[in-house]
Amino acid sequence: MKQTILTVKENKCIAKDVYLMVLAGDVSAITAAGQFVNIKLDGLFLRRPISVCDVDDETVTIIYKAVGKGTKQMTSLQPGAELDVLTGLGNGYDLDLMESEIAADKKDEPVLLIGGGVGVPPMYNLAKRLLASGKKVSVVLGFNSKADVFFEDEFRALTEDVTIATADGSYGAKGFVTDVLPESYSYFCTCGPTPMLKAVFATTSTPGQMSFEERMGCGFGACMGCSCKTITGYKRICKEGPVMRKEEILW
């Protein structure tokens, strides 16, 4: 974890109530897909945790939904604004663990990436990292309606194997992500709301890693406010998570 000042380079609406923000500065603490940042906002006591969508040597891209006081305040930030940000928080997707858990007879099959709503952003950087390592990826993205869909073009620029599902059927396939999962894949990684994660847990047929969305207090493991139950006891979503192995989760 590193506390740093980052400068807003871009902040724009990309879907219904969904915004993309690019922050520039020292982002060296972000080392894995699935990590998050925690942003301090004027007048608010608690920081706002936002997952990382993409990162390079100089910038980090986040995507957030304006649903509460903090995220709505973020929508008004203009280029040049400076933010106090904790970076490199949480454990991201473990690609070495993934490699060790893929069955020998499935090594040539794609890794399945499943994102739902604001759980979509971490899948983007993960897809880039997997493709750079020589893996094939299959992407399934779920949204409530056409107005909520974002980053489809960005994913399709990485791979042709992208499926969109909307709950109301207004775009792509009608239904939930679990209704459109491919028959064959080597492993899965997912991020999204708890009901979706439970459904993915019950539907998938391989080992996998699941990233949890949870309300947080401190964001770095001090307050125990975001704990969840696992086979080895309670773990903190912000510290031991947000990414956990499918096999360790207790619902």
MARNU-977927 format. One record per residue: residue number from 1; x, y, z of N, C-alpha, C in turn. Coordinates in pm, whole numbers, plus 50000, padded with zeros to 5 digits. Example, Ala and Ser with C-alpha at 12.3 -4.5 7.8 and 13.67 -1.06 7.14 Angstrom:
- 1|51319|49431|50780|51230|49550|50780|51320|49670|50780
- 2|51285|49775|50708|51367|49894|50714|51290|50003|50787
This chain:
- 1|50084|49880|50000|50000|50000|50000|50088|50125|50000
- 2|50047|50223|49923|50120|50349|49920|50020|50465|49917
- 3|50045|50565|50001|49964|50687|49997|50032|50787|49906
- 4|49956|50842|49813|50015|50932|49715|49912|51033|49667
- 5|49961|51138|49603|49872|51237|49541|49866|51209|49392
- 6|49746|51187|49343|49726|51163|49201|49645|51276|49140
- 7|49673|51305|49014|49607|51416|48944|49507|51363|48842
- 8|49388|51419|48844|49284|51379|48749|49323|51424|48609
- 9|49332|51329|48516|49359|51362|48376|49231|51361|48293
- 10|49138|51273|48332|49013|51258|48256|48906|51207|48351
- 11|48783|51253|48331|48670|51208|48412|48545|51226|48328
- 12|48490|51115|48277|48378|51127|48183|48276|51017|48205
- 13|48153|51046|48167|48044|50949|48176|48052|50855|48056
- 14|48045|50723|48081|48055|50626|47972|47932|50537|47962
- 15|47841|50545|48058|47716|50470|48056|47624|50533|48161
- 16|47507|50477|48180|47413|50534|48276|47474|50536|48416
- 17|47502|50658|48467|47558|50679|48601|47698|50617|48618
- 18|47762|50578|48510|47894|50514|48517|47999|50608|48458
- 19|48108|50627|48530|48212|50722|48491|48348|50655|48485
- 20|48430|50702|48391|48569|50659|48379|48658|50775|48420
- 21|48753|50747|48509|48848|50848|48554|48990|50797|48536
- 22|49075|50880|48479|49217|50850|48465|49294|50939|48562
- 23|49378|50877|48645|49457|50948|48744|49606|50928|48714
- 24|49682|51036|48722|49825|51030|48691|49909|51053|48815
- 25|50022|50985|48820|50113|51000|48933|50184|50870|48962
- 26|50227|50852|49086|50299|50731|49126|50199|50617|49150
- 27|50192|50527|49054|50100|50412|49065|50178|50281|49075
- 28|50303|50291|49118|50392|50173|49122|50346|50066|49219
- 29|50264|50102|49318|50219|50003|49417|50113|49908|49361
- 30|50056|49943|49246|49955|49858|49184|50027|49754|49099
- 31|50023|49629|49144|50104|49525|49080|50023|49409|49024
- 32|49893|49403|49053|49812|49289|49008|49673|49335|48968
- 33|49616|49270|48867|49477|49294|48832|49389|49251|48948
- 34|49288|49333|48978|49199|49300|49088|49226|49379|49215
- 35|49335|49455|49218|49359|49542|49333|49269|49666|49322
- 36|49268|49746|49430|49183|49864|49428|49255|49983|49489
- 37|49199|50102|49468|49250|50224|49529|49145|50277|49625
- 38|49186|50362|49717|49095|50418|49816|49113|50569|49816
- 39|49009|50641|49777|49019|50783|49746|48960|50870|49858
- 40|49037|50969|49904|48989|51064|50004|48919|51179|49932
- 41|48800|51212|49979|48721|51319|49919|48693|51428|50021
- 42|48693|51551|49978|48671|51664|50068|48538|51651|50140
- 43|48543|51670|50273|48421|51672|50353|48367|51536|50393
- 44|48431|51430|50350|48385|51295|50381|48488|51222|50466
- 45|48443|51155|50570|48535|51089|50663|48596|50963|50601
- 46|48513|50877|50542|48561|50752|50486|48606|50770|50341
- 47|48717|50707|50306|48760|50704|50168|48665|50618|50085
- 48|48671|50633|49953|48589|50553|49862|48678|50451|49791
- 49|48653|50320|49814|48731|50216|49745|48678|50192|49605
- 50|48767|50196|49506|48730|50177|49366|48830|50079|49303
- 51|48779|49978|49234|48866|49880|49172|48942|49940|49054
- 52|49058|49883|49028|49143|49928|48918|49095|49863|48788
- 53|49072|49945|48687|49035|49893|48555|49159|49868|48471
- 54|49254|49961|48474|49377|49945|48398|49486|50031|48461
- 55|49609|49997|48432|49722|50070|48489|49840|50061|48393
- 56|49918|50169|48385|50045|50166|48313|50150|50232|48401
- 57|50262|50271|48343|50371|50326|48424|50336|50459|48490
- 58|50242|50533|48434|50216|50668|48482|50072|50695|48524
- 59|49978|50609|48486|49838|50636|48515|49764|50511|48562
- 60|49655|50535|48633|49562|50429|48668|49424|50473|48622
- 61|49351|50380|48562|49215|50407|48516|49117|50335|48607
- 62|49018|50408|48656|48914|50349|48739|48779|50376|48673
- 63|48684|50290|48700|48547|50308|48654|48457|50296|48777
- 64|48371|50393|48796|48287|50394|48916|48144|50431|48880
- 65|48051|50388|48964|47911|50421|48944|47869|50522|49048
- 66|47804|50629|49002|47760|50736|49093|47630|50696|49161
- 67|47644|50639|49280|47526|50589|49352|47509|50652|49491
- 68|47616|50706|49547|47609|50765|49680|47675|50902|49681
- 69|47681|50961|49800|47734|51096|49812|47877|51107|49761
- 70|47960|51010|49797|48101|51017|49757|48121|51003|49608
- 71|48063|50900|49549|48082|50879|49405|48014|50988|49323
- 72|47903|51041|49372|47840|51153|49301|47930|51276|49307
- 73|47999|51294|49420|48093|51406|49431|48209|51388|49334
- 74|48250|51265|49311|48360|51238|49219|48328|51280|49076
- 75|48202|51276|49038|48165|51309|48900|48196|51454|48865
- 76|48208|51539|48965|48232|51682|48939|48380|51717|48933
- 77|48468|51619|48958|48612|51647|48956|48658|51675|48814
- 78|48735|51780|48799|48782|51824|48668|48930|51790|48650
- 79|48975|51779|48524|49118|51757|48499|49203|51860|48572
- 80|49309|51812|48637|49395|51899|48716|49370|51888|48865
- 81|49253|51837|48904|49224|51820|49046|49318|51715|49105
- 82|49361|51738|49230|49451|51645|49296|49376|51569|49405
- 83|49406|51439|49416|49339|51352|49512|49441|51278|49596
- 84|49410|51265|49724|49488|51183|49816|49438|51040|49801
- 85|49524|50951|49753|49481|50815|49719|49573|50711|49782
- 86|49513|50608|49840|49587|50489|49881|49584|50393|49763
- 87|49701|50350|49719|49708|50263|49601|49763|50126|49636
- 88|49739|50031|49547|49794|49896|49566|49728|49820|49679
- 89|49601|49846|49704|49531|49780|49814|49475|49645|49771
- 90|49471|49552|49864|49411|49422|49840|49501|49328|49761
- 91|49461|49202|49762|49528|49101|49680|49450|49082|49552
- 92|49518|49087|49440|49452|49072|49312|49446|48926|49268
- 93|49418|48907|49142|49412|48772|49084|49554|48714|49077
- 94|49568|48591|49123|49698|48524|49132|49716|48436|49007
- 95|49796|48482|48914|49814|48409|48789|49897|48282|48808
- 96|49988|48282|48905|50065|48161|48933|49974|48053|48992
- 97|49887|48093|49084|49790|47999|49140|49701|47944|49030
- 98|49656|48033|48942|49572|47991|48830|49640|47881|48750
- 99|49766|47903|48715|49839|47808|48633|49848|47672|48703
- 100|49867|47674|48833|49881|47548|48908|49748|47474|48922
- 101|49637|47546|48910|49507|47482|48931|49437|47442|48801
- 102|49490|47482|48687|49430|47441|48560|49465|47295|48533
- 103|49364|47216|48506|49384|47074|48479|49469|47056|48353
- 104|49550|46950|48352|49642|46925|48241|49569|46913|48108
- 105|49450|46854|48108|49377|46835|47983|49301|46959|47939
- 106|49312|47070|48015|49242|47193|47980|49339|47309|47952
- 107|49467|47281|47946|49566|47386|47931|49546|47472|47806
- 108|49490|47414|47701|49473|47487|47577|49339|47558|47567
- 109|49255|47544|47667|49124|47609|47664|49134|47749|47726
- 110|49043|47839|47689|49053|47977|47738|49020|47990|47886
- 111|49075|48093|47946|49035|48133|48082|48908|48217|48068
- 112|48808|48184|48147|48679|48252|48140|48677|48369|48239
- 113|48650|48489|48188|48641|48608|48271|48495|48653|48275
- 114|48439|48665|48395|48297|48697|48413|48285|48823|48497
- 115|48231|48929|48438|48212|49055|48510|48067|49097|48509
- 116|48021|49150|48622|47885|49198|48630|47880|49341|48679
- 117|47821|49432|48600|47807|49572|48642|47941|49635|48673
- 118|47953|49695|48792|48081|49757|48828|48188|49653|48863
- 119|48155|49525|48849|48255|49420|48859|48324|49394|48726
- 120|48283|49464|48622|48345|49449|48490|48487|49506|48484
- 121|48515|49625|48539|48646|49688|48521|48767|49602|48552
- 122|48773|49528|48664|48894|49450|48691|48923|49344|48585
- 123|48818|49301|48515|48836|49199|48412|48920|49251|48294
- 124|48919|49383|48275|48989|49439|48160|49141|49426|48175
- 125|49194|49471|48286|49339|49459|48307|49380|49313|48319
- 126|49293|49232|48379|49322|49089|48389|49330|49026|48251
- 127|49237|49062|48163|49240|49009|48027|49371|49046|47958
- 128|49414|49170|47973|49538|49214|47910|49658|49135|47962
- 129|49662|49112|48093|49773|49038|48152|49774|48892|48106
- 130|49656|48831|48099|49648|48692|48056|49689|48677|47910
- 131|49640|48767|47826|49675|48761|47685|49826|48782|47665
- 132|49885|48873|47744|50029|48898|47733|50111|48776|47775
- 133|50050|48692|47861|50120|48571|47907|50099|48453|47814
- 134|50021|48474|47707|49999|48367|47610|49870|48290|47627
- 135|49787|48328|47725|49659|48262|47748|49553|48313|47650
- 136|49457|48229|47621|49336|48271|47552|49232|48308|47658
- 137|49147|48404|47625|49044|48443|47720|48907|48444|47653
- 138|48807|48409|47732|48668|48418|47692|48599|48509|47792
- 139|48529|48613|47745|48476|48717|47832|48323|48716|47829
- 140|48263|48715|47947|48119|48727|47961|48090|48845|48053
- 141|48012|48941|48004|47981|49062|48080|47830|49074|48098
- 142|47787|49103|48220|47645|49114|48248|47606|49253|48297
- 143|47492|49301|48247|47440|49433|48286|47288|49422|48301
- 144|47229|49525|48361|47084|49526|48376|47013|49555|48244
- 145|47065|49653|48169|47001|49693|48044|47104|49751|47949
- 146|47061|49784|47827|47150|49841|47726|47215|49970|47775
- 147|47139|50051|47850|47191|50180|47897|47308|50163|47994
- 148|47320|50044|48052|47426|50020|48151|47553|49961|48091
- 149|47549|49923|47966|47663|49854|47904|47780|49950|47882
- 150|47897|49906|47920|48018|49984|47894|48136|49891|47869
- 151|48235|49943|47802|48363|49877|47773|48352|49755|47680
- 152|48241|49742|47611|48230|49631|47516|48335|49643|47406
- 153|48348|49762|47348|48444|49781|47240|48587|49757|47286
- 154|48617|49799|47408|48752|49782|47461|48787|49633|47477
- 155|48690|49555|47525|48714|49411|47537|48725|49346|47400
- 156|48641|49388|47305|48644|49328|47171|48773|49363|47099
- 157|48838|49472|47138|48969|49506|47080|49077|49408|47129
- 158|49050|49341|47241|49145|49244|47294|49118|49103|47242
- 159|48990|49068|47230|48952|48933|47190|48815|48935|47123
- 160|48795|48844|47027|48664|48834|46962|48564|48759|47049
- 161|48613|48687|47148|48528|48600|47230|48467|48679|47346
- 162|48371|48764|47315|48304|48848|47415|48153|48828|47404
- 163|48088|48798|47515|47943|48782|47519|47884|48881|47618
- 164|47781|48952|47574|47711|49048|47660|47573|48993|47693
- 165|47535|49001|47818|47400|48962|47861|47337|49078|47938
- 166|47210|49102|47913|47136|49203|47989|47014|49137|48052
- 167|46986|49175|48174|46875|49112|48247|46741|49134|48179
- 168|46725|49252|48116|46596|49282|48052|46593|49247|47904
- 169|46704|49197|47850|46707|49157|47711|46716|49271|47612
- 170|46745|49392|47658|46749|49508|47568|46876|49513|47484
- 171|46975|49430|47517|47099|49426|47439|47165|49292|47463
- 172|47225|49236|47359|47292|49107|47372|47195|48996|47404
- 173|47241|48897|47479|47156|48786|47520|47069|48826|47639
- 174|46948|48778|47643|46862|48808|47757|46891|48711|47870
- 175|46913|48766|47989|46937|48681|48105|47057|48729|48185
- 176|47109|48638|48263|47223|48666|48351|47349|48602|48295
- 177|47463|48636|48352|47589|48582|48302|47589|48430|48305
- 178|47525|48372|48405|47524|48226|48417|47441|48159|48308
- 179|47359|48238|48239|47279|48182|48129|47359|48170|48000
- 180|47474|48234|47993|47549|48239|47866|47694|48192|47881
- 181|47723|48119|47986|47859|48070|48003|47893|47968|47895
- 182|48014|47971|47844|48055|47874|47741|48064|47733|47801
- 183|48060|47635|47715|48065|47496|47762|48204|47457|47809
- 184|48305|47514|47745|48441|47468|47773|48532|47585|47808
- 185|48603|47572|47918|48702|47670|47962|48793|47604|48063
- 186|48909|47662|48084|49009|47598|48171|49000|47641|48316
- 187|48946|47761|48337|48951|47825|48470|48862|47947|48461
- 188|48819|48001|48573|48740|48123|48565|48785|48225|48670
- 189|48764|48352|48636|48783|48463|48729|48660|48551|48718
- 190|48612|48602|48830|48489|48679|48826|48490|48790|48928
- 191|48408|48892|48902|48388|49002|48996|48249|49057|48972
- 192|48176|49084|49080|48042|49137|49066|47967|49134|49197
- 193|47839|49166|49194|47759|49166|49317|47743|49026|49375
- 194|47718|49018|49503|47713|48888|49572|47615|48790|49509
- 195|47492|48828|49472|47403|48730|49409|47461|48670|49283
- 196|47531|48750|49204|47595|48697|49084|47706|48601|49120
- 197|47787|48636|49219|47897|48549|49259|47845|48414|49309
- 198|47737|48418|49385|47677|48292|49433|47632|48205|49316
- 199|47572|48268|49215|47526|48194|49098|47642|48139|49018
- 200|47748|48218|49003|47868|48171|48932|47932|48056|49008
- 201|47938|48067|49139|47994|47961|49225|47921|47830|49198
- 202|47789|47836|49190|47708|47716|49174|47711|47661|49032
- 203|47743|47745|48935|47731|47706|48794|47862|47662|48732
- 204|47973|47720|48774|48102|47690|48711|48151|47550|48746
- 205|48229|47494|48654|48271|47354|48667|48421|47337|48689
- 206|48494|47448|48704|48639|47441|48723|48677|47521|48847
- 207|48802|47508|48892|48850|47600|48995|48846|47744|48944
- 208|48850|47839|49036|48847|47979|48994|48877|48074|49107
- 209|48881|48202|49074|48905|48308|49171|48793|48410|49162
- 210|48743|48453|49277|48626|48539|49284|48660|48666|49361
- 211|48626|48780|49303|48652|48909|49368|48523|48964|49424
- 212|48526|48999|49553|48406|49041|49624|48395|49193|49634
- 213|48274|49241|49617|48244|49382|49640|48186|49393|49781
- 214|48238|49483|49861|48193|49494|49999|48212|49637|50048
- 215|48118|49683|50131|48137|49814|50195|48256|49806|50289
- 216|48342|49907|50285|48465|49906|50364|48475|50028|50452
- 217|48543|50011|50566|48571|50124|50653|48708|50180|50621
- 218|48812|50111|50669|48949|50163|50650|49004|50130|50512
- 219|48976|50009|50463|49027|49970|50333|49162|49900|50338
- 220|49221|49885|50457|49351|49818|50463|49364|49723|50581
- 221|49251|49673|50632|49255|49563|50727|49253|49597|50874
- 222|49239|49722|50910|49245|49760|51052|49113|49746|51126
- 223|49001|49763|51055|48874|49774|51127|48791|49647|51127
- 224|48823|49548|51044|48749|49422|51035|48605|49439|50989
- 225|48573|49553|50930|48436|49581|50892|48388|49508|50768
- 226|48480|49448|50693|48440|49383|50567|48478|49236|50566
- 227|48464|49170|50681|48504|49030|50692|48401|48937|50629
- 228|48449|48823|50579|48360|48719|50529|48412|48584|50576
- 229|48324|48486|50579|48357|48356|50633|48416|48266|50526
- 230|48527|48200|50558|48591|48105|50466|48619|47975|50541
- 231|48670|47877|50470|48696|47747|50532|48808|47755|50635
- 232|48886|47861|50633|48993|47879|50731|48964|47992|50829
- 233|48838|48030|50840|48799|48137|50932|48760|48263|50858
- 234|48744|48371|50934|48703|48497|50872|48822|48566|50807
- 235|48798|48620|50687|48900|48696|50615|48846|48833|50580
- 236|48936|48931|50575|48898|49068|50542|48902|49088|50391
- 237|48789|49133|50335|48780|49154|50190|48888|49252|50144
- 238|48915|49355|50225|49010|49458|50183|49155|49415|50195
- 239|49183|49315|50278|49321|49279|50306|49357|49142|50245
- 240|49291|49036|50294|49315|48903|50237|49247|48888|50101
- 241|49146|48970|50077|49077|48975|49947|49125|49098|49873
- 242|49045|49153|49779|48908|49109|49750|48898|48979|49671
- 243|49013|48930|49618|49009|48807|49539|49036|48687|49628
- 244|48947|48587|49617|48964|48463|49693|48940|48343|49603
- 245|48998|48229|49641|48977|48105|49567|48833|48057|49586
- 246|48775|48007|49480|48641|47952|49487|48628|47849|49599
- 247|48732|47764|49611|48724|47651|49703|48728|47689|49850
- 248|48767|47813|49881|48775|47852|50022|48651|47927|50072
- 249|48558|47955|49983|48445|48043|50019|48331|47962|50081
- 250|48277|48016|50189|48157|47961|50252|48047|48065|50241
- 251|47933|48025|50187|47821|48121|50170|47732|48117|50293
